[in-house]
Amino acid sequence: MANEDEITFRSDITVELVRASASDADVVFAARVSTVGEQSLDDVDGDAERSRGLINYLMRERHGSPFEHNSMTFFVRAPIFVWREHMRHRIASYNEESGRYRQLLPVFYVPDRERAIVQVGKTGAYEFLPGDDAQYALIDDRMRASCTQAYAAYRELLDAGIAREVARMVLPVSIYSSAYVTLNARSLMNFLSLRRKAEGSHFPSYPQREIEMVAERYEDEWRRLMPLTHESFVANGRVAP
């Protein structure tokens, strides 16, 4: 972990599942209350595998509310420009570290060689392609120099007694911030439908790569927790119910 004196550059995103109450059975008992009332309590700890068809029916017909009776909390560490996109999803709950109350650590994002960097085509109909060695070297050099200079200015302001909420104004959006994100399966499906480029999607999406990295980690954890629900989501075109 970085300290306040050591500048660190990263090209990854950290996503950790810290707490979850989420299973396919949660979908089943929530759905069955509409037809059997209190008898649905028998399904709270039931074998969801026997209800694969029900889950698929709910997904296909877009009966969304049964997918809300679960919860997943993630701890995410990502650059601020990723958080700006993430927090547009107001169907999640967030608590983020505050640059008003703590000194932000000098950890900055720099794209690696696997990141496509050249935009080809017009807005709404473009793709990103890999760059050449000179372009990647330019990105690496300029970003490292800019972030180093900005953090030095930040420390200079703090050392001069300037309030943290003012000093942070010199920092770039490539600096990392951390937050807890809590959401349910329905909210997560909405997020994944927009933030992953995946084959078989009824409505193709073209997310920025860095937020797609977050989405990939979310989906890995969710698939493990609710395999039948995830399977149905994929089979039905990755459309949020």
C-alpha positions in Angstrom: 0.0 0.0 0.0 1.3 3.5 -0.8 2.2 6.0 1.8 2.0 9.7 1.8 5.5 10.1 0.5 5.8 7.4 -2.2 4.1 8.0 -5.5 2.6 4.8 -7.0 1.4 4.2 -10.5 -1.1 1.4 -11.3 -3.0 0.0 -14.3 -5.5 -2.1 -12.4 -8.7 -1.8 -10.4 -9.3 -3.3 -7.0 -12.8 -4.9 -6.3 -13.4 -6.9 -3.2 -16.7 -8.5 -2.1 -16.8 -7.8 1.6 -20.4 -8.9 2.5 -23.2 -10.6 0.7 -26.7 -11.9 1.4 -27.5 -13.2 -2.1 -28.6 -16.5 -3.5 -30.9 -17.8 -6.2 -33.4 -18.9 -3.5 -33.9 -15.2 -2.7 -35.5 -14.7 -6.1 -37.7 -17.8 -5.7 -39.3 -17.0 -2.3 -39.8 -13.3 -3.3 -41.6 -14.3 -6.5 -43.8 -17.0 -5.0 -45.3 -14.8 -2.3 -47.6 -13.4 -5.1 -49.3 -16.8 -5.6 -48.9 -18.7 -2.3 -48.5 -16.0 0.4 -47.1 -17.3 3.6 -46.3 -20.7 2.1 -43.5 -18.9 0.3 -41.6 -19.1 3.6 -40.9 -22.7 2.8 -38.8 -21.6 -0.1 -36.5 -19.3 1.9 -33.9 -22.1 2.3 -35.2 -24.2 -0.6 -33.3 -25.7 -3.5 -33.4 -23.1 -6.1 -32.2 -25.5 -8.8 -35.8 -26.9 -8.8 -37.0 -23.4 -9.7 -34.7 -22.8 -12.7 -37.7 -22.4 -14.9 -39.3 -19.8 -12.6 -36.2 -17.7 -12.6 -35.9 -17.8 -16.3 -39.6 -16.9 -16.7 -39.1 -13.9 -14.4 -36.1 -12.8 -16.4 -37.6 -13.3 -19.8 -40.9 -11.5 -18.9 -38.9 -8.8 -17.1 -40.6 -9.2 -13.7 -37.9 -7.4 -11.9 -38.8 -6.9 -8.2 -38.0 -10.5 -7.1 -34.4 -9.9 -8.1 -34.2 -7.0 -5.5 -34.4 -9.1 -2.3 -30.6 -9.6 -1.9 -27.6 -7.5 -1.2 -23.9 -7.4 -2.2 -21.3 -4.9 -0.8 -18.1 -4.3 -2.6 -15.0 -2.3 -1.6 -13.7 -0.7 -4.8 -10.5 1.2 -5.4 -10.5 3.0 -8.7 -9.5 6.4 -10.3 -11.8 9.3 -9.8 -12.7 9.4 -13.5 -14.1 5.9 -13.0 -16.1 7.0 -10.0 -17.7 9.8 -12.0 -19.2 7.2 -14.4 -20.0 4.7 -11.7 -22.0 7.1 -9.5 -24.3 7.9 -12.4 -25.9 4.6 -11.4 -28.1 5.9 -8.7 -29.5 2.5 -8.0 -26.5 1.7 -5.8 -25.5 3.0 -2.4 -22.1 4.6 -2.0 -19.7 5.7 0.8 -16.5 7.1 -0.5 -13.3 8.3 1.2 -13.2 12.0 1.5 -10.5 14.4 0.4 -11.9 16.9 2.8 -11.2 14.8 5.8 -8.0 12.9 4.9 -4.9 13.4 2.9 -5.3 11.5 -0.4 -2.6 8.9 -1.1 -0.4 9.5 -4.1 -1.7 6.5 -6.2 -2.4 7.3 -9.9 -3.7 5.4 -12.8 -1.7 5.0 -16.0 -2.9 2.8 -18.9 -0.8 -0.2 -19.7 0.0 -1.6 -23.2 -3.1 -3.8 -23.2 -5.3 -0.7 -23.2 -6.5 0.5 -26.7 -5.8 4.2 -27.0 -6.5 5.3 -30.6 -10.1 6.3 -31.4 -11.2 5.7 -34.9 -14.5 6.8 -36.4 -17.2 9.4 -35.4 -18.9 9.7 -32.1 -21.5 7.0 -31.8 -19.8 4.8 -34.4 -16.2 4.5 -33.4 -13.8 1.9 -32.0 -10.6 2.0 -30.1 -7.4 0.4 -31.4 -4.0 -0.2 -29.9 -1.3 2.5 -30.3 2.3 2.2 -31.3 5.3 2.2 -29.0 5.8 5.9 -29.3 2.2 6.7 -28.3 2.3 4.4 -25.2 5.7 5.9 -24.2 4.3 9.4 -24.5 1.3 8.5 -22.4 3.4 7.0 -19.7 5.9 9.8 -19.6 3.5 12.7 -19.6 1.1 11.1 -17.1 3.8 10.2 -14.6 5.3 13.7 -14.9 2.0 15.5 -14.6 0.8 13.4 -11.6 4.1 13.8 -9.8 4.0 17.6 -10.3 0.4 17.8 -9.2 1.0 15.8 -6.0 4.0 17.9 -5.1 1.8 21.0 -5.4 -0.9 19.3 -3.3 1.7 18.6 -0.5 3.1 22.1 -0.8 -0.4 23.5 -0.2 -1.1 21.2 2.8 2.3 22.1 4.3 1.4 25.8 4.0 -1.7 25.2 6.1 -4.2 25.2 3.2 -7.3 23.2 4.0 -7.5 19.7 2.5 -10.7 20.5 0.6 -8.9 23.4 -1.1 -5.6 21.7 -1.7 -7.1 18.7 -3.4 -8.3 21.0 -6.3 -4.8 20.6 -7.9 -5.1 16.8 -8.2 -6.0 15.0 -11.5 -8.9 12.7 -11.9 -6.4 9.8 -12.4 -5.8 9.7 -8.6 -7.4 6.7 -6.9 -10.3 6.9 -4.5 -12.0 4.1 -2.6 -15.6 3.4 -1.7 -18.1 0.9 -0.5 -20.7 0.0 -3.1 -23.9 -1.8 -2.1 -26.5 -3.0 -4.6 -28.8 -5.9 -5.4 -28.9 -8.3 -8.3 -31.4 -6.2 -10.3 -29.3 -3.1 -9.9 -26.2 -5.0 -10.8 -27.8 -6.4 -14.0 -28.6 -2.8 -15.0 -25.0 -1.8 -14.4 -23.6 -4.8 -16.3 -25.9 -4.3 -19.2 -24.4 -0.8 -19.7 -20.8 -1.3 -18.5 -19.8 -4.5 -20.3 -19.3 -5.2 -23.9 -20.4 -8.8 -24.2 -21.4 -11.1 -27.0 -25.1 -12.0 -27.0 -26.3 -8.7 -25.6 -29.6 -7.6 -27.1 -28.5 -4.0 -26.7 -24.7 -3.8 -27.3 -22.8 -1.4 -25.0 -19.4 0.2 -25.5 -18.1 1.2 -22.1 -14.9 2.9 -21.2 -12.4 0.2 -20.5 -11.6 1.2 -17.0 -15.2 1.0 -15.7 -15.6 -2.3 -17.6 -12.8 -3.6 -15.5 -15.0 -2.9 -12.4 -18.0 -4.6 -14.1 -16.0 -7.7 -14.9 -15.0 -8.2 -11.3 -18.6 -7.6 -10.1 -19.9 -10.1 -12.5 -17.4 -12.8 -11.4 -18.5 -12.5 -7.8 -22.2 -12.3 -8.7 -22.0 -15.4 -10.9 -20.5 -17.3 -8.0 -23.3 -16.2 -5.6 -26.3 -16.5 -7.9 -25.4 -18.9 -10.8 -28.9 -19.6 -11.9 -29.9 -15.9 -12.0 -26.7 -15.1 -13.8 -27.2 -17.9 -16.3 -30.7 -16.6 -17.1 -29.4 -13.0 -17.4 -27.0 -14.1 -20.1 -29.5 -16.4 -21.9 -32.0 -13.6 -22.2 -29.6 -11.2 -23.8 -28.1 -9.5 -20.7 -31.2 -7.2 -20.4 -31.9 -6.0 -16.8 -35.5 -7.0 -15.8 
